[in-house]
Amino acid sequence: MPINFIEVLINIVLASFGGLVRRILDHEQNPKKKASFSYYIIGSLISMFVGIIVYILCKNFGVSQMLTAGLTALGGYIGSPLLDQMSEIAKKQLEEKAGG
């Protein structure tokens, strides 16, 4: 299956936008938290990574383009908290194995 680079680019932008919205909402909910320009850039990059994974999974399972775009944007929105939770779970498991 050939790669459609325009479709990939559109999904990356959607995921990045989802991550940017997430960071803006996080900052509004906690205005005391110091947020710099890099805070938003890093959030967008994490969202792009998660968005690419969601895009690849959707393409692999034959999901329609519109649903893929929506899931990619949603994946970008929840990407950063999802990766944070996964890293906490992995850290706890490694600590349990090392201690036990």
Helices and strands as residue ranges (DSSP letters): H 5-29, H 37-60, H 65-99
